[in-house]
Amino acid sequence: MSTPTVQPRYVQVSEMLIRDIQAGRLLPGERMQPERSMAETLGVSVGTLRKALDLMVEDGLVERVHGSGNYVRAVPERAGPYVFFRLELVSGGGRPSAEVLAVDTLDKPAGLPEFGTSMRAHRIRRLRRLNGVPAALEEIWLDAGYAPALAAGDLSESLYQFYKTRLGLWIQRAEDRVGVAPVPDWGRGFPLTAGRPAGHVERISWDQNGARAEVSHTWFDAETTRYVTRLR
């Protein structure tokens, strides 16, 4: 199977820090850790961290003060690729990554909520990790009307970014229904065995025109992972 497109490490680090700002773990005006300490905490080189911070400075999210350090400027208004991502480690945060397990184009099965205009959909199955820890299984159904075909090697770790840049599809809002459901039998690499109860999220996503574009199911290991949404 083809390897999905992976963002450069410094981009991953910048997006993780943006998530921390959006979630309120880094506050406007707050002085960030010294770069060497922060790089050690994140498990990256100082050079990688500085490239990530350079991106954030360009976006107006971080201000460098000579002789003092790096400061958070403001909560970002832009929608980063993980703006709808709601899973975190129980210990807090965690950099998301994804391994594509399978991509198939199928007739839409009975039981899914209605979405899209095509009779067929692309089914994407992935293993999600947070800081390298296997955390969740995802089964995403994208209406086939948005793309005639999908290949695993075309996909980036953030599907919503892939939709936007490659398909011209913007996910504008989503509705999550959180509960418990048994783990499916296709989830290699997931710590819970098939049939065991796990946290479960059914999501319906709408495109920029207000149409239902996608339906997904996520099973997460509640021992290591939690679903978090914050209001402000």
N, C-alpha and C positions, 0 to 999 in steps of 0.2 A: 504494500500500500504506500502511496506517496506521502511524503512528510508535509504537514501543513506549514504555511508561511509563518515564521516566528519573528516577532518584533525584535530589533536590537535590544541588548540588555539595558542600555541606558534609557531607552524609551520605556521599557517595562518598569524601571525604577521610578522614572518621572510620573508615570501613570499611577503607581502605587502611592507615591507621596501625594498626588492630587486626590486620590481616594481618601487619604487620611485627612486632608483639608476639608473635603466635602462632608466627611463623617464627623467633623468636629474634634478629631484627635490632635490636629494641629490648628491653632487659632490665629486669626489675624493679629499681627503685631508680635507674635511669639518668636523668640530667638530659637532657631533650630540647633540641633546638636552640632558640635564641631565636626568638620568634614571627616576627619580620620575616625572619630568615634562612630559617626553615622555610617560610614562605609563598612566598618567592622560589624556593626549591628545588622546591616542589610546583607552582609556576606558578599560584598563587591569591592572592586579596587577603588581607590580614591579617584583615579582618572575617570572611571565609569560614572561614579557619583557626580563628579564635577560636570560631565557632559549632560547628565540628567538635570542638574540644577541650572545649567545654561539654558536648557529648553524652558524651564519654569521662569527664569529671568526674562527671556524673550516674550513669554506669554503674560508677563506682568504679575505673576503669582508669588515671586520671591524677589526680595531686594538684597543685594550684597552691600554691606557697609564695611568699608576698608578698616581693618584693625579691630572689628567687632564681631562680624559673622554674617550669617544668612538669616533673614527675617521673612516670615510669611506676610505677604502684603494684603491679601483679601481672599475670601472664599471664591473659587472660580465659578464664573457663570457659564463657561462653555461646557457642553456635554461631552465628557471624555468617553472613551470606549467602554468603560465599566460603570457608567452612570446608573444603569439598571441592575448591576450585579449586587446581590443582597447576601451572599454567603461570606462568613468570616470564621476564622479559627476561634475556638472557645477562649483562647488566650488573647484574642484581639487581632483584627486585621488579617494580613496574609496576602502575598502576591499571587493573583490568579494565573494559572496556565491551563492548557487544555490539550489532551491527546485524542485525536480522531480515531475512533474504533471502527466505524463503518459509515459509508454514505450510499444510499439507495434511493431510487425514484420509483414510487409505488402508487397504486390507487389508494386514496384516502380510506383508512379503515373506519368501520362503524365505531361509534363511541367517542370520537373526538368532537369537540365543539365545532360548529360550522366556522369556516374561514376561507377566504380567497374565492376565486371564480373557477379554478380548474378542478377537474375530477382527480388530479394527481398531485402529489407533493414530494418534495425531497426530504427524506428522513436522515437526520444526522445524529449519530450516537457518539458521545464523547465521555472521557474520564476527566474530571476536573481535579486539579491539585491546588492547594494553597501553601505557599512556601515549600513546595515539593511533596506535601502530605496528601495522599489520596483522600478527597473530601466528598465528592459527589459524582453521580452518573447523570448525564443529560440525554434526553431524546427529544430532538427539535424537529418539528414538521413545518417546512416552509412551502407555501403554495407554489406550485410549479409554474404559475403564470408569471412569476418574477424572473425566471431563468429557465431556459430549455434543458440545461444540464448543469450538474455540479460535480466537481472532483475534489477528493480530500486534499490534494496538493495545492488547490487554489485557495483554501480557507485559511484565514488568519485566526489567531487565538481569540480575538474579539470578533464574533460573528456580526455584531451590529456595525462595526467598522467596515467589515467586508461588504455587508449589504450596501452601505452608503457609498463606498468608493468604487465598487465593482458592479453593483446592480442598480444604482440610483434609487435605492429604497432606504428611507429614513424611518426607524422605529421611533414614534413620537410619544407613545404611552403604552403602559402594560398593566394588566390586572393579574395579581397573584392570589391563588387560593391555596392556603397552607394547611396540611394535615399529615396523615400517616398512611403509608402504603407499603406493600411487600416489595423487596428488592427484585428486579427482573433477573433473568437467567443469562443475560449476555454481557454482564459487567465485569470483564476481566480486569484485574488490578484493584478492584474495589474491596475494602476490608470486610464488608458484610456479605454473607452468603445469600444465595438466591432464596427468596421466600421469607427472609427475616423482615420484621417491620423496620421502617426507616422514616425519617422526616421526608415529606413529599411536598413539592410545589408544582401546581398546574398553573401555567402562565398563558394568557392570551395577549398578543401584541398587535397594535394598530400601526398602519403606515401613515405617511404625511398627508394622505387624502382621507383619513378617517376610516379606512377599510381594514378588516381583520386580515393580517398577513401571515401570521405564524401562531402555532400552538406548541407548547413544550411541556415536558415532564422532567422534573429534577428530583432525584432521591439523594438525600444527604445523611452522612453518618453523624448522629447527634452526640456521639462520644467526643468527637473532635471539632465539629462544625455546628454553627448556629445560623439561623436566618435572622437578619437584622434590617430594620428600616427605621430611619430617623426622620422626625418632623421638626421643621423650624419655620 
